[in-house]
Amino acid sequence: MSATLKRHKILNDPVYGFITIPSELIFSIIDHPYFQRLRRIKQLGLTDYVYPGALHTRFHHAIGAMHLMSITLDNLRHKGIEISEEEYEAGLIAILLHDIGHGPFSHALEFSILQNIPHEALSLLVIQLLNKELNNRLDLAIKIFKGEYERKFFNQLVSSQLDIDRLDYLQRDCFFTGVSEGAIGADRIIKMMDIKDDRLVIEEKGIYSIENFLSARRLMYWQVYLHKTTVSAEKMMISLINRAKYLMQNGQNLVTTDELSYFLKGNFTLNDFETKEDSLKNFLALDDFDIWGGIKLWKNHEDYILKNLSRMFLERNLFKINLRNDEFSNSEIEEEKMKLLQKLQIPEHDLSYFFNHGVLSNHAYLNTEQIFILTKKGNIIDVAIAADLPNIKAMSKIVKKHYICHAKNLTL
């Protein structure tokens, strides 16, 4: 162990307390610029417009998830599951890097700059890039991340309906937003985990903890992740980035960072990231500050759309949003559009930057990705059947809410 690692092997986390960095390889990953970039990307994007404390970063979350993975693997070892040192370290690395492909503002970026490129695909490309730099020492972590390792429960711990990712972000987001309904009792869930027939299972006495976990996740989606004000701000962000792209691709040279300029000038697919080294390298230099820097620089731009959207963010003058259970009819949508055109006095071809409609969906439990309960008799059954409680069955139903959101006013 190097002297550097000895000096920096402990981190103080507000959710869990002291976290130990367990190996020199993991320390090298955390210390790498690609990982340090996560300090500059907020975990919850624009949610601090609703919950002012939601300023934690993807860096916080990744370190916390690694910590929970270490506790989980220790617990499984205690129950007699053989886990080698190589598997242990690879499991920690897989969860540590599971979100490294996130860009600024996460999902808003996926629908504007990145052309529907999922962050999981970018995460894999970044892990593979790190693997080359670290002399292929991440080979096993990559197998676990991709679900190709023969011991399938490792991948379930990284990505499933009851994975370490969710256990950390629910606790962490609950802590920083102050939404107490998100409390899940992760410690007990981890203690109830076991492996049976190479599958992750929960001991029968932990069934109520799972019920609470699913219920908390559903509540956090409506109260935090899909909060109508957060949705409104995300739609505004997509409009702003799309307008900046339109201007850049039509001859206007906006003042911005080189990395953001690179993405505003072109349209990118996953193939670009896989085949062009510049695309991935520029992405790995992109963070929230590129966007916020642009917003501050564009607030006085001559283009009234870019100027207004930038000022709206700086002044928290967010789109008004109407959320309801029933679908909006075409006539209702057209009526709202005509009202807005009359109020804002803008050309109809610019309306899409200031008007959005769509649907939000939320499900707490998918029957296609089951959580299994290990009964006292040694049987493995789906939690929805094992619980024999109507609310878990109800949580497998997809709930939809429909919305219309639009600007309240403009400065022309």
C-alpha positions as CSV (number, residue, x, y, z in Angstrom):
1,M,0.0,0.0,0.0
2,S,1.4,3.4,-1.0
3,A,2.0,6.3,1.3
4,T,-0.5,8.2,-0.7
5,L,-3.2,5.6,-0.1
6,K,-2.4,5.6,3.7
7,R,-3.0,9.3,3.8
8,H,-6.3,9.3,1.9
9,K,-7.9,5.9,2.6
10,I,-10.7,7.2,4.8
11,L,-13.6,9.4,3.6
12,N,-16.2,10.9,5.9
13,D,-19.7,10.5,4.4
14,P,-22.7,12.3,5.8
15,V,-25.0,9.3,5.4
16,Y,-22.7,6.4,6.6
17,G,-19.9,8.1,8.4
18,F,-16.3,6.9,7.7
19,I,-15.8,5.0,4.5
20,T,-12.6,3.1,3.9
21,I,-11.1,2.9,0.4
22,P,-10.1,-0.8,0.5
23,S,-7.4,-1.2,-2.1
24,E,-4.7,0.7,-4.1
25,L,-6.5,-0.1,-7.4
26,I,-9.8,1.4,-6.1
27,F,-7.9,4.4,-4.9
28,S,-6.4,4.8,-8.4
29,I,-9.9,4.7,-9.9
30,I,-11.3,7.3,-7.5
31,D,-8.3,9.5,-8.0
32,H,-8.7,9.4,-11.8
33,P,-9.9,12.6,-13.6
34,Y,-12.8,10.6,-15.1
35,F,-14.1,9.7,-11.7
36,Q,-13.3,13.1,-10.1
37,R,-15.5,14.6,-12.8
38,L,-18.5,13.1,-10.9
39,R,-17.9,15.7,-8.2
40,R,-19.1,18.3,-10.7
41,I,-22.4,16.5,-11.6
42,K,-25.3,16.8,-9.2
43,Q,-27.0,13.5,-8.4
44,L,-30.5,14.9,-8.8
45,G,-29.9,17.4,-11.6
46,L,-32.4,20.3,-11.2
47,T,-34.2,18.9,-8.1
48,D,-32.7,21.6,-5.9
49,Y,-35.2,24.0,-7.4
50,V,-37.7,22.0,-5.3
51,Y,-35.6,20.7,-2.4
52,P,-32.7,23.2,-1.8
53,G,-30.6,20.6,0.0
54,A,-30.5,18.3,-3.0
55,L,-26.9,19.4,-3.9
56,H,-25.2,16.1,-3.5
57,T,-23.2,14.7,-6.4
58,R,-22.7,11.5,-8.4
59,F,-19.4,11.2,-6.6
60,H,-21.1,11.0,-3.3
61,H,-23.5,8.3,-4.6
62,A,-20.7,6.2,-6.2
63,I,-18.6,6.2,-3.1
64,G,-21.7,5.3,-0.9
65,A,-22.7,2.5,-3.3
66,M,-19.2,1.0,-3.0
67,H,-19.4,1.2,0.8
68,L,-22.8,-0.7,0.8
69,M,-21.4,-3.3,-1.6
70,S,-18.5,-4.0,0.8
71,I,-20.9,-4.4,3.7
72,T,-23.1,-6.7,1.5
73,L,-20.2,-8.9,0.4
74,D,-18.9,-9.1,4.0
75,N,-22.3,-10.2,5.1
76,L,-22.5,-12.9,2.4
77,R,-19.1,-14.2,3.3
78,H,-20.3,-14.4,6.9
79,K,-23.2,-16.6,5.7
80,G,-20.8,-19.0,4.1
81,I,-20.8,-17.7,0.5
82,E,-17.3,-18.1,-0.9
83,I,-16.1,-14.8,-2.4
84,S,-12.5,-14.5,-3.5
85,E,-10.5,-11.3,-3.0
86,E,-10.5,-10.8,-6.7
87,E,-14.3,-11.1,-6.9
88,Y,-14.7,-8.8,-3.9
89,E,-12.6,-6.1,-5.4
90,A,-14.2,-6.5,-8.8
91,G,-17.7,-6.2,-7.3
92,L,-16.7,-3.0,-5.6
93,I,-15.3,-1.6,-8.8
94,A,-18.4,-2.5,-10.8
95,I,-20.7,-0.6,-8.5
96,L,-18.2,2.2,-8.0
97,L,-18.2,2.8,-11.8
98,H,-21.8,2.0,-12.6
99,D,-22.8,5.7,-13.1
100,I,-19.6,7.0,-14.6
101,G,-21.3,7.5,-18.0
102,H,-23.7,10.1,-16.7
103,G,-23.5,13.5,-18.2
104,P,-24.6,16.8,-16.7
105,F,-28.3,16.9,-15.8
106,S,-28.5,13.2,-16.7
107,H,-31.8,12.5,-18.4
108,A,-32.2,16.0,-19.8
109,L,-28.9,15.5,-21.6
110,E,-29.9,12.1,-22.9
111,F,-32.8,13.7,-24.7
112,S,-30.9,16.7,-26.2
113,I,-27.2,16.4,-26.7
114,L,-26.9,12.6,-26.7
115,Q,-29.8,11.5,-29.0
116,N,-31.2,8.9,-26.6
117,I,-27.9,7.3,-25.7
118,P,-28.4,5.5,-22.3
119,H,-25.8,6.4,-19.7
120,E,-25.2,2.6,-19.0
121,A,-23.8,2.2,-22.5
122,L,-21.4,5.2,-21.9
123,S,-20.5,3.8,-18.5
124,L,-19.3,0.6,-20.1
125,L,-17.2,2.5,-22.7
126,V,-15.6,4.6,-19.9
127,I,-14.9,1.5,-17.8
128,Q,-13.2,-0.2,-20.8
129,L,-11.2,3.0,-21.4
130,L,-10.0,2.9,-17.7
131,N,-9.3,-0.8,-18.1
132,K,-6.8,0.0,-20.9
133,E,-5.1,2.6,-18.7
134,L,-4.9,0.3,-15.7
135,N,-3.4,-2.7,-17.5
136,N,-6.6,-4.7,-17.9
137,R,-7.1,-5.0,-14.1
138,L,-10.8,-4.3,-14.5
139,D,-11.5,-7.3,-16.7
140,L,-13.6,-9.1,-14.0
141,A,-15.4,-5.9,-13.0
142,I,-16.4,-5.5,-16.7
143,K,-17.8,-9.1,-16.8
144,I,-19.8,-8.4,-13.7
145,F,-21.1,-5.1,-15.0
146,K,-22.2,-6.7,-18.3
147,G,-23.8,-9.7,-16.6
148,E,-21.3,-12.1,-18.3
149,Y,-19.7,-13.4,-15.1
150,E,-20.8,-17.0,-14.3
151,R,-21.8,-16.0,-10.7
152,K,-24.9,-14.0,-11.7
153,F,-25.6,-12.7,-8.3
154,F,-22.7,-10.2,-8.6
155,N,-24.5,-8.5,-11.5
156,Q,-27.8,-8.6,-9.6
157,L,-26.1,-6.6,-6.8
158,V,-25.0,-4.0,-9.4
159,S,-28.2,-3.9,-11.5
160,S,-31.6,-5.3,-10.6
161,Q,-34.8,-4.3,-8.8
162,L,-33.0,-4.7,-5.5
163,D,-29.5,-3.6,-6.2
164,I,-26.9,-1.7,-4.2
165,D,-27.4,1.3,-6.5
166,R,-31.0,1.8,-5.4
167,L,-30.2,1.1,-1.8
168,D,-27.7,4.0,-1.7
169,Y,-29.6,6.5,-3.9
170,L,-32.8,6.1,-2.0
171,Q,-31.1,6.6,1.4
172,R,-28.9,9.4,0.1
173,D,-31.7,11.3,-1.8
174,C,-34.0,11.0,1.2
175,F,-31.2,12.4,3.4
176,F,-30.4,15.4,1.2
177,T,-34.0,16.3,0.2
178,G,-35.4,15.8,3.7
179,V,-38.2,13.6,2.3
180,S,-38.5,11.2,5.2
181,E,-40.9,8.9,3.4
182,G,-37.9,7.6,1.4
183,A,-36.3,5.9,4.4
184,I,-35.7,2.2,3.5
185,G,-33.7,0.5,6.3
186,A,-30.9,-0.6,4.0
187,D,-28.9,-2.1,6.8
188,R,-31.7,-4.7,7.5
189,I,-32.2,-5.4,3.8
190,I,-28.5,-6.2,3.4
191,K,-28.5,-8.4,6.5
192,M,-31.4,-10.4,5.0
193,M,-29.6,-11.0,1.7
194,D,-28.4,-14.4,0.8
195,I,-27.5,-16.5,-2.3
196,K,-29.5,-19.5,-3.3
197,D,-28.9,-21.4,-6.6
198,D,-26.6,-18.5,-7.7
199,R,-29.5,-16.0,-7.3
200,L,-29.8,-13.1,-4.9
201,V,-32.6,-13.8,-2.4
202,I,-34.1,-12.2,0.7
203,E,-34.7,-14.3,3.8
204,E,-38.4,-14.6,4.6
205,K,-38.1,-12.5,7.8
206,G,-37.0,-9.6,5.7
207,I,-40.2,-9.4,3.6
208,Y,-41.6,-6.4,5.4
209,S,-38.4,-4.5,4.8
210,I,-38.8,-5.2,1.1
211,E,-42.3,-4.0,1.2
212,N,-41.2,-0.8,2.8
213,F,-38.3,-0.5,0.2
214,L,-40.8,-0.8,-2.7
215,S,-43.2,1.6,-1.1
216,A,-40.5,4.2,-0.3
217,R,-39.2,4.0,-3.9
218,R,-42.7,4.7,-5.3
219,L,-43.2,7.7,-3.0
220,M,-39.7,9.0,-3.8
221,Y,-40.5,8.9,-7.5
222,W,-43.7,11.0,-7.2
223,Q,-42.3,13.3,-4.5
224,V,-38.7,13.8,-5.8
225,Y,-37.7,12.3,-9.1
226,L,-41.0,13.0,-10.9
227,H,-42.0,16.1,-8.9
228,K,-43.8,18.3,-11.3
229,T,-41.5,21.3,-10.8
230,T,-38.4,19.1,-11.5
231,V,-40.2,17.8,-14.7
232,S,-40.8,21.4,-15.7
233,A,-37.2,22.4,-15.1
234,E,-35.9,19.4,-17.1
235,K,-38.2,20.3,-20.1
236,M,-36.8,23.8,-19.9
237,M,-33.3,22.5,-19.9
238,I,-34.0,20.3,-23.0
239,S,-35.4,23.3,-24.8
240,L,-32.4,25.5,-23.9
241,I,-29.9,22.9,-25.1
242,N,-31.9,22.2,-28.3
243,R,-32.0,26.0,-29.0
244,A,-28.2,26.3,-28.4
245,K,-27.7,23.4,-30.8
246,Y,-29.9,24.9,-33.4
247,L,-28.0,28.2,-33.3
248,M,-24.6,26.6,-33.4
249,Q,-25.6,24.3,-36.3
250,N,-26.9,27.3,-38.2
251,G,-23.8,29.4,-38.2
252,Q,-24.0,31.2,-34.8
253,N,-20.8,30.8,-32.7
254,L,-22.0,30.8,-29.1
255,V,-19.5,31.6,-26.3
256,T,-19.1,28.4,-24.4
257,T,-16.5,25.8,-23.3
258,D,-14.7,23.8,-26.0
259,E,-16.3,20.6,-24.8
260,L,-19.9,21.9,-24.9
261,S,-19.3,23.6,-28.2
262,Y,-18.1,20.2,-29.6
263,F,-21.5,18.6,-28.7
264,L,-23.6,21.6,-29.8
265,K,-22.1,21.6,-33.2
266,G,-22.9,17.9,-34.0
267,N,-25.4,15.2,-33.6
268,F,-24.0,12.1,-31.9
269,T,-25.0,8.4,-31.7
270,L,-23.6,5.6,-29.6
271,N,-21.5,4.6,-32.6
272,D,-19.7,7.9,-32.5
273,F,-18.6,7.2,-28.9
274,E,-17.6,3.7,-29.8
275,T,-15.5,4.7,-32.9
276,K,-14.3,8.3,-32.3
277,E,-12.0,8.8,-29.4
278,D,-12.6,12.5,-29.4
279,S,-16.3,12.0,-28.7
280,L,-15.7,10.1,-25.5
281,K,-12.8,12.3,-24.3
282,N,-14.9,15.4,-24.8
283,F,-17.8,13.9,-23.0
284,L,-15.5,13.0,-20.1
285,A,-14.6,16.7,-19.8
286,L,-18.3,17.8,-19.7
287,D,-20.1,18.5,-16.4
288,D,-22.8,20.7,-14.9
289,F,-20.5,23.8,-15.0
290,D,-20.3,23.8,-18.8
291,I,-24.1,24.2,-18.9
292,W,-24.3,26.8,-16.1
293,G,-21.5,28.7,-17.6
294,G,-23.4,28.8,-20.9
295,I,-26.6,29.9,-19.2
296,K,-24.8,32.9,-17.5
297,L,-23.1,33.9,-20.8
298,W,-26.3,33.5,-22.9
299,K,-28.7,35.6,-20.6
300,N,-28.1,38.7,-22.8
301,H,-27.9,36.9,-26.1
302,E,-29.6,38.5,-29.1
303,D,-31.7,35.4,-29.7
304,Y,-34.8,35.9,-27.6
305,I,-35.4,32.2,-27.1
306,L,-31.9,31.5,-25.7
307,K,-31.9,34.7,-23.7
308,N,-35.3,34.0,-22.1
309,L,-34.6,30.4,-21.2
310,S,-31.3,31.3,-19.7
311,R,-32.8,34.1,-17.6
312,M,-35.6,31.8,-16.5
313,F,-33.1,29.4,-15.0
314,L,-31.1,32.2,-13.3
315,E,-34.3,33.8,-11.8
316,R,-36.1,30.5,-11.1
317,N,-39.0,31.5,-13.4
318,L,-39.9,28.0,-14.3
319,F,-42.5,26.8,-16.7
320,K,-46.0,26.4,-15.3
321,I,-47.1,22.8,-15.2
322,N,-50.5,21.1,-15.1
323,L,-50.3,17.5,-14.0
324,R,-53.3,15.2,-13.9
325,N,-54.4,11.5,-14.1
326,D,-56.5,11.8,-17.3
327,E,-54.9,12.2,-20.7
328,F,-55.2,15.6,-22.3
329,S,-57.3,15.6,-25.5
330,N,-55.9,16.9,-28.8
331,S,-58.4,19.8,-28.6
332,E,-57.2,20.7,-25.1
333,I,-53.6,20.7,-26.2
334,E,-54.4,22.8,-29.3
335,E,-56.4,25.2,-27.1
336,E,-53.5,25.6,-24.7
337,K,-51.1,26.3,-27.6
338,M,-53.3,29.0,-29.1
339,K,-53.7,30.7,-25.7
340,L,-49.9,30.7,-25.2
341,L,-49.2,32.0,-28.7
342,Q,-51.6,34.9,-28.0
343,K,-50.1,35.6,-24.6
344,L,-46.4,35.4,-25.6
345,Q,-46.8,37.0,-29.0
346,I,-44.2,34.7,-30.7
347,P,-44.1,32.9,-34.1
348,E,-45.8,29.5,-34.1
349,H,-42.6,27.8,-35.2
350,D,-40.9,28.9,-31.9
351,L,-43.7,27.5,-29.7
352,S,-42.0,24.1,-29.1
353,Y,-39.3,25.8,-27.0
354,F,-41.9,27.2,-24.6
355,F,-44.5,24.5,-24.6
356,N,-44.4,20.7,-23.7
357,H,-46.8,17.9,-23.1
358,G,-46.4,14.3,-22.3
359,V,-46.8,11.5,-19.8
360,L,-44.9,10.4,-16.7
361,S,-45.0,6.8,-15.6
362,N,-44.0,5.2,-12.3
363,H,-43.9,1.6,-11.1
364,A,-42.4,0.3,-7.9
365,Y,-42.1,-3.4,-8.9
366,L,-41.7,-5.1,-12.2
367,N,-42.8,-8.7,-12.3
368,T,-40.3,-9.3,-15.2
369,E,-37.4,-8.5,-12.8
370,Q,-38.4,-10.4,-9.7
371,I,-37.3,-10.0,-6.2
372,F,-37.1,-13.5,-4.6
373,I,-37.9,-14.5,-1.1
374,L,-36.2,-17.5,0.5
375,T,-38.8,-19.2,2.7
376,K,-37.9,-21.0,5.9
377,K,-38.6,-24.3,4.1
378,G,-35.9,-23.4,1.5
379,N,-38.3,-22.5,-1.3
380,I,-37.7,-19.5,-3.6
381,I,-40.8,-17.5,-4.5
382,D,-41.6,-14.0,-5.9
383,V,-42.0,-11.3,-3.2
384,A,-45.5,-10.4,-4.6
385,I,-46.7,-14.0,-3.9
386,A,-44.7,-14.4,-0.7
387,A,-46.0,-11.2,0.9
388,D,-49.6,-12.0,0.2
389,L,-50.2,-8.3,0.6
390,P,-52.3,-6.4,-1.9
391,N,-50.1,-3.3,-1.9
392,I,-47.0,-5.1,-3.5
393,K,-49.3,-6.5,-6.2
394,A,-50.7,-2.9,-6.7
395,M,-47.2,-1.5,-6.9
396,S,-46.5,-3.7,-10.0
397,K,-49.1,-1.6,-11.8
398,I,-47.7,1.2,-13.9
399,V,-49.2,4.5,-12.8
400,K,-49.3,7.3,-15.4
401,K,-49.8,11.0,-15.1
402,H,-50.2,13.4,-18.0
403,Y,-48.8,17.0,-18.1
404,I,-48.8,20.2,-20.0
405,C,-46.1,22.8,-19.2
406,H,-45.4,26.2,-20.7
407,A,-43.6,29.5,-20.1
408,K,-45.5,32.0,-18.0
409,N,-44.0,35.1,-19.6
410,L,-41.2,36.3,-22.0
411,T,-39.0,39.3,-22.5
412,L,-38.9,40.0,-26.2
